[in-house]
Amino acid sequence: MLIEKSSKGCSVAVVGAGIIGLCSALKLQLEGYQVTVFDPSGAGSKCSRGNAGHFATEQIFPLANPGLIPQLPKMLLSPNSPVSIRFRDLHKTANWMLRFLSKARYKPTTHATQALTKLNSRAMGSWKKLLDDVELSHLISSTGSLLVFENEQLFERYQSTLNAMTNNGVSWEVWHKEQLKSRMPNLANSVKFGVFFPDTSHTSDPYEMCLELKSAFLSCGGKWREEKVENVQEKVSRSVVVTDKAEYGFDKAVLATGAQSVPLIKRIMNIKVPLQAERGYHLMVTKNREFLPFPVSSADRKFIMTPMKSGLRLAGTVEYAAIDSPPNMKRASMLKELANGLLSEPISDDDFGEKWMGNRPSLPDSLPVIDQTEKGRILFAFGHQHLGLTQAAITAELITKMVNGDETQIDLSPYRLMRFS
Ligand SMILES: Cc1cc2nc3c(=O)[nH]c(=O)nc-3n(C[C@H](O)[C@H](O)[C@H](O)COP(=O)(O)OP(=O)(O)OC[C@H]3O[C@@H](n4cnc5c(N)ncnc54)[C@H](O)[C@@H]3O)c2cc1C
């Protein structure tokens, strides 16, 4: 067995090179550990590749909440709904759905809001520090984002959400029709209100961001192995990473395997963690790169449009399916109708490009797992649902503190793995 050593005298394996693993690996390598990343598919090849690029720090509410229940039947029965269940996979997803719905009560919602706020309020500070350290701060544009409303009653009902945001330190301002017309001329007349979130940011290419993080990691001396990890064994003096090719010894190992974490957690901890592949899709509009100054999401239509290097990215929709089911690209095509209703001029069919599907790693309480074993030789960072890009750098900071044995700046008990034991 190969045993890794470092100048700091401590080696760390990071399993998974999505945005969570990449940020954690880079942060640990910068801290002086000798880090090796394991991923058979390369950097950012799964969910982190095609997301909407929105650092959505305003999204502090869990997905299951008391307001969801009355809307659910209509959402699930309409074929064009932003939320759908793949009925042939129901035997694999029903248990998760029940656990998810059991969280749609006042107490769990308040608990999750507090825990999400703790991560989101620190998210951009951590991103700034990480990217400044490797001179990559140009990858993030901090120009805010806009949530638009076409239905007046929906906007009125949203007032209580805005009040809750204020109470949790989220800044926002309402834009009325005249402001929207002058500032956002490419939006349709049907848009009546906008809520602008000045402290949010976006990246114009989430995949490029992953590749840049990988390059920075390698430049700092990080190591890379394109191998699938089959198991991680915790021994007294080290953790052993077992791959499809060999076994390697490290002082510590971090698991950041996104929606594919279930089999590894079962092998390591003997827990069947309720992690659901909550699918989302994107559809690229190859033109219209300069069409919007920042991400615009629709409260009525439940999708987002983000200006990217390669065009305008239409993204969103939720589909509960088994992780190994093939994508249903009709869900990506649906985004075309949604966008055409929200823009002043319809997009020509010739201007639509790539369709993509990603598996969001979602736990029933909408909170990630950021934790370590009792012995502290194996750490866990997965389950960031709709907010993995947003929370990647703060997760990396917390993981690094745990590897160091330092006290973390926030109480990590809401993110414990054992809440599912
Ligand atoms: C349509 C859509 C839009 C989104 N928009 C946003 C957004 O605007 N803002 C936001 O914050 N979030 C957004 N998200 C969510 C975000 O993309 C995810 O939360 C995030 O990408 C999860 O990152 P991850 O590193 O945990 O997982 P992944 O990116 O899936 O990475 C996991 C990695 O682990 C590797 N792996 C798995 N098993 C093994 C193994 N056994 N051995 C070695 N490697 C392994 C995989 O190959 C993969 O590379 C969106 C998601 C979707 C689908």
The ligand as an SDF file (V2000), in Angstrom:
LIG
                    3D

 53 58  0  0  0  0  0  0  0  0999 V2000
  -30.2470   22.5610  -12.9560 C   0  0  0  0  0  0  0  0  0  0  0  0
  -29.4470   22.8370  -11.7160 C   0  0  0  0  0  0  0  0  0  0  0  0
  -29.1910   24.1420  -11.3550 C   0  0  0  0  0  0  0  0  0  0  0  0
  -28.4710   24.4370  -10.1980 C   0  0  0  0  0  0  0  0  0  0  0  0
  -28.1950   25.7330   -9.9060 N   0  0  0  0  0  0  0  0  0  0  0  0
  -27.4720   26.0310   -8.7990 C   0  0  0  0  0  0  0  0  0  0  0  0
  -27.1480   27.3750   -8.5170 C   0  0  0  0  0  0  0  0  0  0  0  0
  -27.4540   28.2810   -9.2750 O   0  0  0  0  0  0  0  0  0  0  0  0
  -26.4810   27.6340   -7.3550 N   0  0  0  0  0  0  0  0  0  0  0  0
  -26.1030   26.6350   -6.4880 C   0  0  0  0  0  0  0  0  0  0  0  0
  -25.5250   26.9490   -5.4520 O   0  0  0  0  0  0  0  0  0  0  0  0
  -26.3540   25.3410   -6.7810 N   0  0  0  0  0  0  0  0  0  0  0  0
  -27.0320   25.0170   -7.9060 C   0  0  0  0  0  0  0  0  0  0  0  0
  -27.3170   23.7110   -8.1990 N   0  0  0  0  0  0  0  0  0  0  0  0
  -26.8960   22.6600   -7.2680 C   0  0  0  0  0  0  0  0  0  0  0  0
  -25.4030   22.3460   -7.4140 C   0  0  0  0  0  0  0  0  0  0  0  0
  -25.0700   22.1660   -8.7660 O   0  0  0  0  0  0  0  0  0  0  0  0
  -25.0620   21.1020   -6.6000 C   0  0  0  0  0  0  0  0  0  0  0  0
  -25.4930   21.2540   -5.2650 O   0  0  0  0  0  0  0  0  0  0  0  0
  -23.5580   20.8420   -6.6120 C   0  0  0  0  0  0  0  0  0  0  0  0
  -23.0700   20.7640   -7.9310 O   0  0  0  0  0  0  0  0  0  0  0  0
  -23.2050   19.5640   -5.8460 C   0  0  0  0  0  0  0  0  0  0  0  0
  -21.8000   19.4570   -5.8740 O   0  0  0  0  0  0  0  0  0  0  0  0
  -21.0630   18.1690   -5.3480 P   0  0  0  0  0  0  0  0  0  0  0  0
  -19.6150   18.4220   -5.4560 O   0  0  0  0  0  0  0  0  0  0  0  0
  -21.6190   17.7690   -4.0280 O   0  0  0  0  0  0  0  0  0  0  0  0
  -21.5360   17.0010   -6.3490 O   0  0  0  0  0  0  0  0  0  0  0  0
  -21.0840   16.6610   -7.8500 P   0  0  0  0  0  0  0  0  0  0  0  0
  -20.8470   17.8660   -8.6510 O   0  0  0  0  0  0  0  0  0  0  0  0
  -22.0970   15.7040   -8.3740 O   0  0  0  0  0  0  0  0  0  0  0  0
  -19.6830   15.9610   -7.6670 O   0  0  0  0  0  0  0  0  0  0  0  0
  -19.5400   14.7110   -7.0430 C   0  0  0  0  0  0  0  0  0  0  0  0
  -18.3010   14.0670   -7.6460 C   0  0  0  0  0  0  0  0  0  0  0  0
  -18.0180   12.8550   -6.9340 O   0  0  0  0  0  0  0  0  0  0  0  0
  -17.5490   11.8930   -7.8560 C   0  0  0  0  0  0  0  0  0  0  0  0
  -17.7660   10.5670   -7.3000 N   0  0  0  0  0  0  0  0  0  0  0  0
  -18.9420    9.9860   -6.9760 C   0  0  0  0  0  0  0  0  0  0  0  0
  -18.7270    8.7440   -6.4710 N   0  0  0  0  0  0  0  0  0  0  0  0
  -17.3740    8.5570   -6.4820 C   0  0  0  0  0  0  0  0  0  0  0  0
  -16.5370    7.4750   -6.0870 C   0  0  0  0  0  0  0  0  0  0  0  0
  -17.0370    6.3380   -5.5980 N   0  0  0  0  0  0  0  0  0  0  0  0
  -15.1920    7.6190   -6.2330 N   0  0  0  0  0  0  0  0  0  0  0  0
  -14.6510    8.7910   -6.6870 C   0  0  0  0  0  0  0  0  0  0  0  0
  -15.4190    9.8280   -7.0970 N   0  0  0  0  0  0  0  0  0  0  0  0
  -16.7560    9.7150   -6.9940 C   0  0  0  0  0  0  0  0  0  0  0  0
  -18.3790   12.1600   -9.1270 C   0  0  0  0  0  0  0  0  0  0  0  0
  -17.7200   11.6250  -10.2850 O   0  0  0  0  0  0  0  0  0  0  0  0
  -18.4810   13.6890   -9.1180 C   0  0  0  0  0  0  0  0  0  0  0  0
  -17.4550   14.2730   -9.9010 O   0  0  0  0  0  0  0  0  0  0  0  0
  -28.0190   23.3800   -9.3650 C   0  0  0  0  0  0  0  0  0  0  0  0
  -28.2580   22.0570   -9.7480 C   0  0  0  0  0  0  0  0  0  0  0  0
  -28.9490   21.7750  -10.9070 C   0  0  0  0  0  0  0  0  0  0  0  0
  -29.1630   20.3580  -11.3140 C   0  0  0  0  0  0  0  0  0  0  0  0
  1  2  1  0
  2  3  1  0
  2 52  2  0
  3  4  2  0
  4  5  1  0
  4 50  1  0
  5  6  2  0
  6  7  1  0
  6 13  1  0
  7  8  2  0
  7  9  1  0
  9 10  1  0
 10 11  2  0
 10 12  1  0
 12 13  2  0
 13 14  1  0
 14 15  1  0
 14 50  1  0
 15 16  1  0
 16 17  1  0
 16 18  1  0
 18 19  1  0
 18 20  1  0
 20 21  1  0
 20 22  1  0
 22 23  1  0
 23 24  1  0
 24 25  2  0
 24 26  1  0
 24 27  1  0
 27 28  1  0
 28 29  2  0
 28 30  1  0
 28 31  1  0
 31 32  1  0
 32 33  1  0
 33 34  1  0
 33 48  1  0
 34 35  1  0
 35 36  1  0
 35 46  1  0
 36 37  1  0
 36 45  1  0
 37 38  2  0
 38 39  1  0
 39 40  1  0
 39 45  2  0
 40 41  1  0
 40 42  2  0
 42 43  1  0
 43 44  2  0
 44 45  1  0
 46 47  1  0
 46 48  1  0
 48 49  1  0
 50 51  2  0
 51 52  1  0
 52 53  1  0
M  END
$$$$
